Amino acid sequence: MEQNKLSGSPIVYNISGREHDEWVLFLHAAFVTHEMFREQEEYFKDRYNILSLDIIGHGKSADAERGDSINKMSDWIHDVMLHEKIKKLHLVGVSLGSVIAQDFANHYPECVTSLTCFGGYDINNFNSSMQKENGSRQMLMMLKAIFSMKAFAKANKKISAYTAKAQEEFYRLNITFPKKSFMYLSTLNGIVNKHKTGKRAYPLLIGCGEHDIPMEKEIIKLWKESEPECKSVIIKNAGHCANMDNPEQFNKTLEAFWNNKL
């Protein structure tokens, strides 16, 4: 893949192919990098132009300056599109990536061909009471990170992936996450419940893995009820990062969705 850095920002992005008609942007989960989509990039590279990047504080996008925050990700993505002359793209986000994908779609709906969100929540209708159920576990994970990133990564891989192969891959990527980058995640509330969901001009796919936490399944159920015209999928033999656990079903699901066959 061709690697580039967006001028005036910390964002490092990658492009595979420019010869196809349609573009796909993959947005990764917290604590890892764009490499979590290796299986997707390999599967789709012969039919789609692929854009992937490391979210601020992750991977190679860690060289941030004072005032840079995760709230700027949508504008930075748009700047990449302008620089690369990309008019529209399919957005695919997993976990944290699904939050940023939605924020981008809120700000730049004219640039969205389709929106896919796995392991995330509806940022326009965020239920804070549901999040409180998960708060104590998140606090325990944060404490692990303060004392040992190795212990944090070991615990996090079991929450984030279901299969042994995906867990080890998640751990490999997570162990490189710098402690200082936790501060960028703390500003996520700045993009939650800021917009009302109107009629979407693009199709929406939501989903999670069958072995994700019960709260995530409930989130998908409620989201589907609020937007009945969207497509929803539960990926078998997969946990939170369904694209890593069961790439075959995940890839075929995306393919069917993009071709109006889901």
N, C-alpha and C positions, 0 to 999 in steps of 0.2 A: 504494500500500500504506500501511496505517496503521502509523506508527512509534512505538515505546514504549521506555522504559528500565526495566530491572528494578531496583527499589529495593534498595540495599545491595550492589550488584555493578556491574561495568563493562559489563554486557551490554546492548546495544541490539538489539532484535528488531523484526520486521515481520510484519504479518498482512494477508492478502488474503482477505476473505470469512469469514463466520461462519454462513452459511445452509445449508451442505452437511452431510451425515451424517459424512463422514470428514475427518481432518486428515492433512497431510503436513508433515514437518519436513525441510528441506534443510540439510545441513552441508557447508561449503565446504572447499577445499584450503588448504594453508598459503600464506601471502604474498598472498592475494587477499581477496575479501569475498563476501558473499551474492550479489552481482551476477553471479557466474559462473553462477548458475541462472536468469538472465533468461528463457531459452528455455523452461525447464521451468515456471516460474511462469506464463508466458503461456499455455502449452499446457493446463495443468491447472486454472487458476483458475475455470473455469466448472463444474467437477465436484467439486473438493476445496477445503476451507479450507486455506490455505497459511501455514505459519509458517516464517520464515527469520531467521537472526541472524548477527551477526559474532562469530566466536570471539575470546576475550580476546587483546588486542594487535593485532587486525586491524580495519580500517575504523573504524567509530564506537565500537567496544568497546575503545578504547585508554586510557581514563581509569581505570586500575587503581590500587589502593592496595597498600601493603606487606602481604604475606601472600596476595594474590590469585595464583592459579596456574591453569594449564590443567587440573589435576587436579580443580578445582571445577566444571568445565563441566557435568557430569552433574547435580549438585545444582542449579545455576543453571537448567538447562533444566527440571528438575522444578518449580522455583519458578515459572517462567514458566507452565507448564501449570496449576499450582494457581491462579495469579492469573487466568488466562484461562478457567478452568473447562474445560480440555481433559483428557479422561479417557485417551484412547489416540491414538496416531498412527503413521503409516507413517514410518519413519526412512530417509533416503537420505543417505549420506555418500560423498564422493569424497576419496581420499587421506587427509589429516589428518582430514577430516570422518568418514571411515569408522572411524577409531580412536575418536573421541569417541562416535560412534553405538553402537559395540560396548560401550564402557564404560557408557553410559547403559543399554543393554539388560541388562548384567550387574547393575546396581544396581536398575533399575526394570522388570523383565520384564513386570509386569502392565500397564505403560503402552504396550507395544509391539504394534501391529497387525501390522507386518512390518518386516524389517530388510534394507536393501540396501547393500552395500559394494562400491565400485569403486576400483581403484587402491590398495588397502590391503593389510593382512595380518591374520592371525588373532591378536589380542592375547592370547588365552588359551593359544595354543600357538606362541609366537614363537620362531623359530629364529635365534638371534643369529649363528650362523656364516654364514648367508646374507646377513645385513645387512653383515657385514664386507667382502663382495665389493664393496659399493657405497660403502664408507667413504671411500676416497681421493677419489672424485668429489665427494662431499658436502663434504669438507674444502676442496677447490679452490673450490667454489661459495661457501663461507663466507668464504674469503679475498677473493673478488671483492666480496662485500658489504661487507667492512670498508673496502675502498679506494674502492668506488663502487657505490652502489645501482643506478645506471643500467646499469653493466656486469653486475651480478648479475641484474637483470631481463631484460636482453637474452639472457643465457645460459640463464636459467631458463625463458623462454618456449619455447625449443626442446626442452627436456626435458619440459615439462609439457603441451605441445599439439603436434599434428601438422599441422593445416591452417594456412595463412597467416592466415586470418580469426581463428581461435581463438588463435593465437600473439599477434597484435596486441591482442586483447581481454585476454588474460592479462597481457601487458606493461603495458597501461593500468592494470590493477588492482594489479599487483605493484609498480609504481613508487611507489605511495603507502605501502607498508609501512615503518614506522619501524624503524630499526636497533635501538632499545632493546627492541623486542618479540621479538627472538631469544631473550631470556632465558626467555620463557614456554614456548617449544618445548623447552627443555633439560630440563624436568621430566616429559616424556612417559613416561619409563621407570617412573614411579610408578604407571602403570595397566597395565603389561604383565606378563603371566603371574601375575596376582593372583587369578584365578578359574579354576576348571575348567569346561569346557563340558558342561553336562548336557543333558537332552532339552529342546529349545526348545519353548516354547508358542506360537510364532509362526513363520511361514515365513521362510527366509533366501535371499537372492539375492546371489551374488558375481560379480565380473567385472572385465574391464579392456579396454583398447583393443588392437587387433591390432598396433599399432606401439609399444606400451609396451615397456619394457626386458625382456629375456629373464627376468630374475629375477622380475619381477612375474607373468609367465605361469606360472612354476614355482610361485610362491606359491599362485596360484589352483588349480593342478593338485593340489597337496598338500592344500590346504584342502578341496577337493571330495572327496578320498579320505578325509579324516578325518570329514567330514559328508556322506555320500553322498546323504542325503535333500534337501540344499539344491539350488537351481538355480544353474547357472553359465553365463555368457554372455561371448563375446568380441565386442566391438563393432567392426565393420569401419570402415576409413578413419578410425581414431581412435587417439590416443595415450593419455597418462596421464589427462588430463581428458577422458574420452570424451564426457561430456555437452556439452562445448563444441565438440568436433570434429565429432561426428555427432549433433546433438540429435534429429533425426528418429528414428533407430533407438533411441537411448537412451530417448526418451519412449515409443515404442511398446513397448519391452521392459518398462519400468515398468508401463505400462498392462496388458499381458498378465499380468505377474506378480501384480499386485493383483487381477486378475479370474480368477485360477487357470487361465489359458490358455497359460502358458509351458511 
